[in-house]
Each structure stands twice: as C-alpha cells, then as structure tokens.
Amino acid sequence: MRRILPVIVLSQFFCTSLWFVGNSIVEDIRRSLQLNEGFLAHLTSAVQFGFITGTLVFAVLAIADRFRPTLVFFACSLFAAVANLALLIPGSGATSVLLFRFLTGFFLAGIYPVGMKIAADHYKEGLGRSLGYLVGALVVGTALPHLLKDLTGQFHWHYVIYATSLLSGMGGLAMLLWVPDGPFRKPGQPLRLTSFLHGFHSPAFRQAAFGYFGHMWELYTFWAFVPLMLAGYNELYPSADLNIPFWSFLVIASGGPACVISGSLSGQWGAKRLATLALLASCLCCLVSPIVLVSGSPTAFLLFLFIWGIFVIADSPLFSTLVARHAPPESRGSSLTIVNCIGFAITIVSIQFVNLLRNELTLRYLFMLLAIGPVLGLLAVFRKDRRS
C-alpha cells in the first residue's frame, strides 16, 4: 500500500512530460518549417484541443469507470508516446505537427484525469494530500521538456522527443504492473451516456467546478507564455541574458512543491479556503504584472515569476479534491474527466485570446487579461457561498 502513491505520482510525472514538448522546442520547429511567431499559441492549443476531445469521449463513454483504470492509463501512455514520436516523421509540415500534438493531447485524457481517478479509488481520507502530490507531478512533468531542452542544448532537438516518449512508456508500464485496483473503486459500471453530468446536480460539485474553470483560464496561458515573458525581458534588458529554457523550467516547476504543500495543508485548513486564497493571490499577480514585468532588477522579475508560478497552480489539487469528493462514486472518473474537459476548453479560448491581442497590447499589459478567470471564479465561489 505504501508504494502505491509514489508509483502513481512517478507515472504521472513521466507521462505528462509529453504535454509541453512542443513549447520547449517551438523555436526549432519554427526555424525548420519557416513559421511565424504565432505558431506557439497554435501548438499549445492543438494539445489542449486534443485533450478536450479526448476527455469528452472518455467522459461520455465512461471509459475510466467501465474499464480497469490502470489498463486505460497504460494504453494511453503508449499511444501518446507514439504520437509524440510521430513529430520526427520526415517531411512533416505545420499541419502534421499540429495533428500529432492533437493526438498526444487526446491520449493525455487517459493519463491525467484517470490518474486522479486511480488515486481517488485508493485514498478516501487524505485525498487532498494525495492529489497534491499528483498535480505536483503534473506540474514538474509539464516543465520537464524545458529542462531537457536546456540539458541537451549541444544535441539535436529530436532528443527531447526521444526522452519524453521513453518516459511516457515507462510511466504507463509502472502503473500497470504495480498499482492494483483501489478499494473504493466500483467496477463494472454500465454505460450511461449522461452519467458524466450527474455531478453537476450537486451545488458543492458545481462550486468546485466553477472555481476550477476560473483557475484554468489563467494557468495554461501563463505556462505557455512564460518563455515569451523571459524573451521580452531579454529584449528590454539585453544585459540580463536570461537562459529561457532553464528559467522556464524552474518557474513552471516551482508549482510542484506548491501543490504538495497546499494538498498537505488542506486537511487542517480546508481545501475550499486554501483554494480561494490561492486563486486570489494569483489574480493579484495578474493585476500587478505590468509593474514587475518591466522591473530593472532581474532578481525582482524572476522572483515575481516564481511567486506567480506557485500561486497559479496551488489551488488545482484543492479544486480537484473538492470535485472528486462531491462527485457521485459510481461516476467519479467521468465527473473528473468532464470537469477537466471544460477546464481545458477554457484554456484554448484564453491562449488564443491573449495571442490575438499580442499585437494590440504591449507585453507589459498583456497578462493582465489573465485576471479575468480568477475574478469570475472568485465571484462564483462567493455567490454560491451566500446561497448555501
């Protein structure tokens, strides 16, 4: 029993390293295919759109509730690894690259929410702590390609793809071999095409879901544009000469320990209270970004990015805990999956919205737009609090 959570966390870490592979090597892809700078947003959105499509299919068909979740996780880890390797097919153009990133995102739908479902099947008490580790693994896994890019800087960028595909296969195999079905799993659920919507009948479930949606407006757009923030700072202050892949990794990965800490504290302080505070703190980061992003001190600039990187994700395991806690047990996997589906659909709108306004607003003011999600999330939480 002791080894189960570490295996789930490590498997999640290995497999989710596929998520931001495209972002870490986007400059190499752009140069090889002679594409414009806006390709970053399209590359990120392709993965997100694939994930949304996958989660919708998985939720409607109740895949994680009807079939053994560890087997689903394993199969999706292999398919996602193959889709990632397909980026190296000779003669691939921009359309092919976007298609392969879409397919990677599609199969990630059988990894991230299914991993949370597996954890929820094993841990009823202390679920917040368990999901804190799990989301922390997602964060560090998401950041890993930036570190691999920095470490393999002397080699061809193809090695980043080889490494992440190998890690995904290893993570899926570990989950299959060493994680049994959890004691709280309800196997053999019949197919009900609307079962994924049952959770929304509960006010507590809706409250957690709406808070999560507000959080998602900000999260992935922030992660996607961290390299742009760093590049913009280098243009403004050339003497800073910040290592973009290295600092991108550290800023994004800083959210990993934040998830572990917030998940661990949720038992004493309450998941809902901590999630609200973290959402408020990240909202304030959005609002003060025009001041700090042009700071003449590289130390102050990087410190601000680290603070933002911590609070932008600290509420994620807390909202996921609340969603899992208030979801119907017989459709917990589908409920988690559909909330992920809607949340990641919001990320596409956010990423494209910010990208569309890149030429209309200076980089200094651009990221104030990320405050829209946290503000709406906080309003939804407080409004529903008054009703109850």
Secondary structure, DSSP 8 states (H G I E B T S, - for coil): -TTHHHHHHHHHHHHGGGTTHHHHTHHHHHHHHT--TTHHHHHHHHHHHHHHHHHHHHHHTTHHHHS-HHHHHHHHHHHHHHHHHGGGSTT--HHHHHHHHHHHHHHHTTTHHHHHHHHHHH-STTHHHHHHHHHHHHHHHHHHHHHHHHHTTTS-THHHHHHHHHHHHHHHHHHHHH----TT--------TTGGGGGGGSHHHHHHHHHHHHHHHHHHHHHHHHHHHHHHHHHH-GGG---HHHHHHHHHHTHHHHHHHHHHHHHHH-HHHHHHHHHHHHHHHHHHHHHHTT-S-HHHHHHHHHHHHHHHHHTHHHHHHHHHHHS-GGGHHHHHHHHHHHHHHHHHHHHHHHHHTTTTS-HHHHGGGGGHHHHHHHHHHHHHHHH-
